[in-house]
Amino acid sequence: MRHAALVPIALACFSIACSEAPAPASADYPDAVTADPDHYAVEFENDAVRVLRIAYGAGEESVMHHHPANCAIFLGAQASTFELPDGEVVDAPPTEVGEVMCGDAEDHLPANVGDEPFELVLIEFKDGATAGSATAEYPDAVTADPDHYTVEFENDVARLLRIRYGAGETSTMHHHPANCAVFVAAQDATFELPSGEVLEPPAFDLGQLTCQDAEAHLPTNVSDEPLAVILLELKGRAAFQE
């Protein structure tokens, strides 16, 4: 989770089959970005995933569109509904900052029925994606440091980790494959590399996204506040574009 390169929803929660490939695009409804570019923007894309930033103003709604299997990372509370193709309207469950919800492919028309805007990051899983085969000299983050790293979701090609550090806490040297970090709290941290070099990337704010290639490091939270990140790891990949 090195944060040296800065890259610049609403979703009902369904049971997602972690070992199955996501459904292909709907034949009936367009992709979210094509259908509604005012609310859906691409933050990052490769052959395995697409990361969208989704933002709705108070009272705004979309048009009917399609998402493949996905995970949503919420950046705040929201009040929303989802109209399904059969006309049924579903109330979305309440959310809070940093909550993760994963769902199967679906067609829907979201609406913000609250008095406040909301924003989230959506990770869409592409059909036919495969894991990489790179090896690592240092242990996996969850194995090396389960006090700070826990698994929120996992399938054949990706894993979502919840990362929490208290003020001043440090880790042990560990490895991440190519990844994208979504900050669900402000962060000010350093990263010691295996060479002994210590990197001091800029502080990051709630909702910012960074993507980076595989790296081994030892993070330390150098702030007086807790650190919180959701990390999307692409399994076995040394680089995002392979």
C-alpha positions as CSV (number, residue, x, y, z in Angstrom):
1,M,0.0,0.0,0.0
2,R,2.5,2.6,-1.1
3,H,0.8,5.9,-1.8
4,A,3.3,7.7,-4.0
5,A,1.1,8.0,-7.2
6,L,-2.2,9.8,-6.8
7,V,-4.8,8.8,-9.3
8,P,-6.4,12.2,-9.6
9,I,-23.3,4.7,-5.6
10,A,-25.5,3.4,-4.4
11,L,-25.8,-0.3,-4.3
12,A,-28.1,-2.9,-2.8
13,C,-26.2,-5.7,-1.1
14,F,-26.7,-9.2,-2.6
15,S,-25.0,-12.5,-2.1
16,I,-21.9,-12.5,-4.4
17,A,-20.4,-15.8,-5.5
18,C,-16.7,-15.3,-4.7
19,S,-15.5,-18.2,-6.8
20,E,-17.6,-17.5,-9.9
21,A,-16.9,-15.2,-12.8
22,P,-19.1,-12.1,-12.9
23,A,-22.0,-12.0,-15.3
24,P,-21.5,-10.5,-18.7
25,A,-22.9,-7.0,-19.5
26,S,-26.7,-6.8,-19.7
27,A,-28.2,-7.2,-23.2
28,D,-31.1,-4.9,-22.1
29,Y,-29.4,-1.9,-20.4
30,P,-26.3,0.1,-20.9
31,D,-23.2,0.3,-18.8
32,A,-23.4,2.9,-16.0
33,V,-20.8,5.3,-17.3
34,T,-22.3,5.2,-20.8
35,A,-25.8,5.7,-19.5
36,D,-25.1,8.3,-16.9
37,P,-21.7,10.1,-17.1
38,D,-23.0,12.9,-14.8
39,H,-23.0,10.5,-11.9
40,Y,-20.5,7.8,-12.8
41,A,-16.8,8.5,-13.7
42,V,-13.9,6.0,-14.3
43,E,-11.1,6.4,-11.8
44,F,-9.0,3.4,-12.9
45,E,-9.4,0.5,-15.3
46,N,-7.4,-2.6,-16.4
47,D,-8.3,-6.0,-17.8
48,A,-9.5,-7.3,-14.3
49,V,-11.4,-4.4,-12.7
50,R,-12.9,-1.0,-13.3
51,V,-13.0,1.5,-10.4
52,L,-15.8,4.1,-10.6
53,R,-16.4,7.2,-8.5
54,I,-20.1,7.8,-8.0
55,A,-21.6,11.0,-6.8
56,Y,-25.2,12.1,-6.5
57,G,-26.6,15.5,-5.4
58,A,-29.6,15.7,-3.1
59,G,-32.7,14.5,-4.9
60,E,-30.9,13.4,-8.0
61,E,-31.6,10.2,-9.8
62,S,-30.1,8.1,-12.7
63,V,-31.4,6.1,-15.6
64,M,-31.7,2.4,-15.8
65,H,-28.3,0.8,-16.2
66,H,-26.2,-2.2,-15.6
67,H,-23.3,-3.2,-13.2
68,P,-21.4,-6.4,-13.3
69,A,-20.5,-8.1,-9.9
70,N,-19.0,-5.4,-7.7
71,C,-18.0,-4.0,-4.3
72,A,-19.0,-0.6,-3.1
73,I,-16.9,1.5,-0.6
74,F,-19.1,4.1,1.0
75,L,-17.7,7.5,1.9
76,G,-20.6,8.6,4.0
77,A,-24.3,8.1,4.9
78,Q,-26.8,7.9,2.1
79,A,-30.5,7.6,1.6
80,S,-31.3,6.0,-1.7
81,T,-33.7,3.7,-3.6
82,F,-33.2,1.4,-6.5
83,E,-35.9,0.8,-9.1
84,L,-35.5,-2.6,-10.7
85,P,-36.5,-3.5,-14.3
86,D,-39.7,-5.1,-13.2
87,G,-40.8,-1.8,-11.5
88,E,-40.1,-2.9,-7.9
89,V,-38.4,-0.1,-5.8
90,V,-36.0,-1.3,-3.2
91,D,-34.8,0.9,-0.3
92,A,-31.0,0.7,0.1
93,P,-29.7,-0.2,3.6
94,P,-28.2,2.6,5.7
95,T,-24.5,3.1,5.3
96,E,-21.6,4.8,7.1
97,V,-18.1,5.9,6.1
98,G,-15.9,3.0,5.2
99,E,-18.6,0.4,4.9
100,V,-18.2,-2.2,2.2
101,M,-21.0,-3.9,0.3
102,C,-20.6,-6.5,-2.4
103,G,-23.2,-7.6,-4.9
104,D,-23.9,-9.7,-8.0
105,A,-24.5,-8.2,-11.4
106,E,-27.7,-6.1,-11.6
107,D,-29.8,-3.7,-13.6
108,H,-31.2,-0.8,-11.6
109,L,-32.1,2.9,-11.5
110,P,-30.7,4.6,-8.3
111,A,-32.1,7.8,-6.8
112,N,-30.8,9.9,-3.9
113,V,-34.0,10.4,-1.8
114,G,-32.1,12.3,0.9
115,D,-31.4,16.0,1.6
116,E,-27.6,15.6,1.3
117,P,-25.3,14.6,-1.5
118,F,-23.5,11.2,-1.3
119,E,-20.3,9.7,-2.8
120,L,-18.8,6.3,-3.0
121,V,-16.3,4.2,-4.9
122,L,-17.4,1.1,-6.9
123,I,-15.1,-1.7,-7.9
124,E,-16.5,-3.7,-10.8
125,F,-15.1,-7.1,-11.6
126,K,-14.7,-8.0,-15.3
127,D,-15.7,-11.3,-16.8
128,G,-12.8,-13.6,-17.6
129,A,-10.2,-11.9,-15.4
130,T,-7.4,-14.1,-14.1
131,A,-5.0,-13.8,-11.2
132,G,-1.3,-13.0,-11.8
133,S,1.6,-15.3,-11.0
134,A,4.3,-13.1,-9.4
135,T,6.0,-14.3,-6.2
136,A,7.0,-12.2,-3.2
137,E,9.9,-12.3,-0.9
138,Y,8.0,-10.9,2.1
139,P,4.8,-12.3,3.7
140,D,1.3,-11.3,2.8
141,A,0.0,-8.3,4.9
142,V,-2.8,-10.3,6.6
143,T,-0.4,-13.1,7.5
144,A,2.3,-10.7,8.8
145,D,0.1,-8.3,10.6
146,P,-3.5,-9.4,11.4
147,D,-3.9,-6.7,14.0
148,H,-3.9,-4.1,11.2
149,Y,-5.1,-6.0,8.1
150,T,-8.4,-7.9,7.8
151,V,-10.1,-9.4,4.7
152,E,-13.4,-7.8,3.8
153,F,-14.0,-9.7,0.5
154,E,-12.2,-12.1,-1.7
155,N,-12.7,-13.8,-5.1
156,D,-10.5,-15.5,-7.6
157,V,-8.7,-12.3,-8.9
158,A,-9.0,-9.8,-6.1
159,R,-9.1,-9.2,-2.3
160,L,-10.4,-6.2,-0.4
161,L,-8.6,-5.5,2.9
162,R,-9.7,-3.2,5.7
163,I,-6.6,-1.5,7.1
164,R,-6.7,0.2,10.5
165,Y,-3.8,1.8,12.5
166,G,-4.1,3.7,15.7
167,A,-2.2,6.9,16.3
168,G,1.5,6.2,16.2
169,E,1.2,2.5,15.4
170,T,3.5,0.6,13.1
171,S,3.5,-2.7,11.2
172,T,6.1,-5.3,10.2
173,M,7.7,-5.7,6.7
174,H,5.1,-7.2,4.4
175,H,4.1,-7.4,0.7
176,H,1.1,-6.2,-1.4
177,P,0.5,-7.1,-5.0
178,A,-0.7,-4.3,-7.3
179,N,-3.4,-2.4,-5.5
180,C,-5.7,0.6,-5.2
181,A,-6.2,2.3,-1.9
182,V,-9.4,4.1,-1.0
183,F,-9.0,6.3,2.1
184,V,-11.9,6.3,4.5
185,A,-10.1,8.6,7.0
186,A,-7.4,11.1,6.5
187,Q,-3.9,9.6,6.5
188,D,-0.4,10.7,7.3
189,A,2.0,7.7,7.2
190,T,5.6,6.7,6.3
191,F,6.7,3.6,4.5
192,E,10.0,1.9,5.1
193,L,11.2,-0.1,2.1
194,P,13.4,-3.3,2.3
195,S,16.4,-1.1,1.3
196,G,16.0,0.9,4.5
197,E,14.7,4.0,2.6
198,V,11.8,5.7,4.3
199,L,9.1,7.3,2.1
200,E,7.0,10.2,3.2
201,P,4.1,10.5,0.7
202,P,1.7,13.4,1.1
203,A,-1.2,13.2,3.5
204,F,-4.4,11.9,2.0
205,D,-8.0,13.0,2.7
206,L,-11.3,11.0,3.0
207,G,-12.3,9.6,-0.4
208,Q,-9.0,9.9,-2.2
209,L,-7.8,7.0,-4.3
210,T,-4.3,5.9,-5.2
211,C,-3.2,3.0,-7.3
212,Q,0.3,1.4,-7.3
213,D,2.3,-1.6,-8.4
214,A,3.4,-4.4,-6.0
215,E,5.7,-3.5,-3.2
216,A,7.1,-4.6,0.1
217,H,7.1,-2.1,2.9
218,L,6.7,-1.3,6.6
219,P,4.0,1.4,7.3
220,T,3.8,3.6,10.3
221,N,1.0,6.0,11.2
222,V,2.9,9.1,12.1
223,S,-0.3,11.2,12.9
224,D,-2.2,11.7,16.1
225,E,-5.4,10.3,14.6
226,P,-6.4,6.7,13.5
227,L,-5.7,5.7,9.9
228,A,-8.3,3.8,7.9
229,V,-8.1,2.5,4.3
230,I,-9.9,-0.1,2.1
231,L,-7.3,-1.7,-0.1
232,L,-8.1,-3.5,-3.4
233,E,-5.4,-6.1,-4.1
234,L,-5.1,-7.8,-7.5
235,K,-3.9,-11.3,-6.7
236,G,-0.4,-12.2,-7.9
237,R,0.0,-9.1,-10.1
238,A,3.3,-7.2,-10.0
239,A,1.8,-4.3,-12.0
240,F,-1.6,-3.0,-12.7
241,Q,-1.1,-3.2,-16.4
242,E,0.3,-6.6,-17.2
